[in-house]
Amino acid sequence: MSRVGRLPIPVPSGVDVTLTGQHARVQGPRGVLEHDVHPSISVAMEEGRVVVTRPSNAPSHRALHGLTRALIANMVTGVSDGFRKSLEIQGTGYRAELRGQNLLLNVGYSHPVELEPIPGVTFEVETPTRLHIVGIDKQAVGQQAALVREQRPPEPYRGKGIRYQNEVVRRKAGKTGR
């Protein structure tokens, strides 16, 4: 049995899980998320918990079992608590600011870079060098964080760029071999 897939998903109070056929709909205080479950995987509500089962031990069923359970658990977490990715900007003159809902980045180019948020995701700028990406869909939050980081990834010589909070960048000695 899959170690991830066999765990039941507890549904906190205030979250409503609706299962109709192979369609899962999770509604909570932060919003609504929907997902179509693979036809070979069955999902059921038992005693206020969501239980995911598979028909056999075939490798494809085993993979889908853990995946489906993780996706539904992320939906429940997203509508109840939400997800947050934090990014740090390092470099002289590098900064971020909000312009309406868009994020404006000054990261060493001749022009500022303006990014629109993916639907369901918002930007929060704590300081000019620290920003947060918040939303209920874990995949969308991670994708938006990757798109922001992509604008100026951290470089290994001076460490300048946009990095995830607590990301460790392997540093290299330059030509001088400091």
N, C-alpha and C positions, 0 to 999 in steps of 0.2 A: 504494500500500500504506500502511496506517496506520503511523505512526511508533511508536505505542505497541504496537499489536497484533502487529507483525511481530517484536518482540524475544522471543527464547525466555526462559522463566523458569527460572533455575538452581535446582535442588533441592539444598539443603545436606544434609550427612550427618546422619542422625538424623531426617529428615523423609521420610515415606512418602506418595506421591501415588497414589491409586487412581482410575482412570477406568473406569466401567462405563456404557456407553451415553452418555447425556447427564448423568450424575451424577458430580460430582467430590468426592472425599473426601480431605482432607489431615490426616494425623496426625503429630504431633511431640511433643517433650518437654513442651510446655505444654498440650497438649490436642488436640481433634479439631474440625475445621470441615468443613461440607458445603455444597454448592451445586449447584443444577440449572442446567445450561447451556442456553441457548436452542437449540431444535432446528435452526436453520439454521447454527449455528456448530459447527465440529468441533475437538475438543481431543485431542491425542495425546502420548504420551511418546516422545521420541527422544533416545537417548544420555544419559539422566539429566537431561533438560531437558523442560519442558512447552512444546509448540508449539500455538498457537491459529491456525486458518485460517478463511477465509470463502469462500463459494461464488461471490460476484460483487462488483462494485464499486457495487452499489446503495447509496444513502445509508443505508438502515436496516441493511444488512449491515456497512457501514463503521463505523457507530456501535456496533453490538453487538460488533464485532471488538475494538476498543480497550477497551470496557467489560469484556468477558469476561476479557481478558488481565489487566487491572488488578485485577479481583476475585480471580482465582486467585493472582496475585502477592501480594496483601494477605493471602490465606489462608496462603500459605507463610511470609511474614514473621511473621504473627501466631503461628503454632504454633511457630516457631523462636525469635523474639526477643520478640514481644509488642508492644503499643502502649501509649503513655503520653501523657496530656494533663495539663499542669500549669496550675493556676489560682492567681491571687493575689487576696487580699482586702484592700482598702484602705478605711479609714474608722475613726474613733475608736470603739472598742468592738466592732468587727466581728471575728468569729472563727469558727473551725470546730473541731469535735472529733468523735471517733468514739464512737458508743454502740453497742457490739456491731459489727455490720457496717454499720449505718446512719450517715449523716452528719448531724450536728446543727449548724445554722448560726444564729448570732446576727448578723443583719445589719440592725439598726435597727427591726425590727418589735416590737410589744408582746409577741410570743411567739417562741420559737425555732422554726425550720423544720427538720423532720426528713425526710430523703430516704432512700428505700430504693434500693439499687443494682439496676440491670438485671441479670438472670441472666448470669453470665460476666464481670461487671465488679466490681472492688473499689476501695475508697477507701483512700488512704494520706494521713495528715495529718503533714506534715514539721514545720511550726510552726503555731501558731494562725492565721497569715495565709497559709500556703502549703499547697496540697493537690494530690495527684496522683490521676488516675483511670487505672487499669491494667486491661488485659484483652487477649484474643487476637483479638477481633473488632473491626476498625477502626471499623465503622459503629456498633456498640454503645458503644464508648469515646467517640466523637464525640457521639453522642446524649446520653449521660449527662453529658458536660461541658457541653453546651448547656442541659440541664435544670438543672444547678447554677448556671450563669451567669444563667439566666433568673430566679432568685429575687431578684437585685438587680443588674441590669446597670449598668455604669459610667455615671455621669451626667456631662455635659460641663462643668459649672460648677466643681465641686470635685474631680471624679475619683473620688468614692467609689463603691464597688460591687465586684462580682466580675468579674475580667477574666482572659483567657487570659494566660499568661506571654508577655512581649514584645509584647502587644497595645498599639497606640498609640491612645489616646483623644483625639480632637480636642477641645481645650478652647475654651470660649467666654468672652468677657469678660462679666461680669455687668452689672447696671444701672449701676454706677458707671463702667464702661468702663476698668477697671484697665489 
